[in-house]
Amino acid sequence: MLPIYVSIIVLPLTSGFSGAALLTFASFASAMAVMMLLTSLLVGLAKASLIMRLQVSTVWVKRVSGLVLIAAGLDLGYYYIAAGM
């Protein structure tokens, strides 16, 4: 995020017109504020339904996560055997 921010702010400063840099900074800051506000609002609104859905699907989440862990363990075991460790 920092390289994007720096490139957005430094590029107008090199043009020699400081008003462009101020306008660019204000537009970038307002866009980030709107994105954070929308994200917070959507998370707040979806919280109740998301919690209910996760509580219903807890059994499946546990089973799928167990299968993923087993697959990762088998893959690591295969890697170690294939590498001769």
C-alpha positions in Angstrom: 0.0 0.0 0.0 2.8 2.4 0.8 4.4 2.3 -2.7 1.0 3.1 -4.3 0.5 6.0 -1.9 4.0 7.4 -2.4 3.7 7.2 -6.2 0.3 8.9 -6.1 1.6 11.7 -4.0 5.1 12.2 -5.4 4.2 12.2 -9.1 2.1 15.4 -8.9 4.8 17.1 -6.7 7.3 16.6 -9.5 5.1 18.5 -11.9 5.8 21.7 -10.0 2.2 22.5 -9.4 1.5 22.0 -5.6 -2.3 22.3 -6.2 -2.3 19.1 -8.2 -0.5 17.3 -5.3 -3.1 18.6 -2.8 -6.0 17.6 -5.0 -4.5 14.2 -5.6 -4.0 13.7 -1.9 -7.5 14.8 -1.0 -9.1 12.5 -3.6 -7.0 9.6 -2.5 -7.8 10.2 1.1 -11.5 10.5 0.4 -11.6 7.4 -1.7 -9.9 5.4 1.1 -12.3 6.8 3.7 -15.3 5.8 1.6 -13.9 2.3 1.0 -13.3 1.8 4.8 -16.7 3.2 5.6 -18.5 0.9 3.1 -16.5 -2.1 4.4 -17.3 -1.4 8.0 -21.0 -0.9 7.1 -21.2 -4.1 5.1 -19.5 -6.1 7.8 -21.8 -4.7 10.4 -24.9 -5.5 8.4 -23.8 -9.0 7.4 -22.6 -9.9 10.9 -25.8 -11.5 12.2 -26.5 -13.6 9.1 -22.9 -14.6 8.7 -22.7 -15.8 12.3 -25.9 -17.8 11.8 -24.6 -19.4 8.7 -21.3 -20.2 10.2 -23.0 -21.8 13.3 -25.1 -24.0 11.0 -22.1 -25.1 8.9 -19.6 -25.7 11.7 -19.6 -29.4 11.2 -18.8 -29.1 7.5 -16.1 -26.5 8.2 -14.4 -28.8 10.7 -14.5 -31.7 8.3 -13.2 -29.7 5.3 -10.4 -28.1 7.4 -9.4 -31.6 8.6 -9.2 -32.9 5.0 -7.1 -29.9 4.0 -4.7 -30.5 6.9 -4.4 -34.2 6.0 -3.8 -33.3 2.4 -1.1 -30.8 3.4 0.6 -33.4 5.6 0.6 -36.0 2.9 2.0 -33.4 0.5 4.8 -32.6 2.9 5.5 -36.3 3.5 5.7 -36.9 -0.2 8.0 -33.9 -0.6 10.4 -35.2 2.1 10.4 -38.7 0.7 11.0 -37.4 -2.9 13.7 -35.1 -1.8 15.4 -38.0 0.1 15.3 -36.4 3.5 
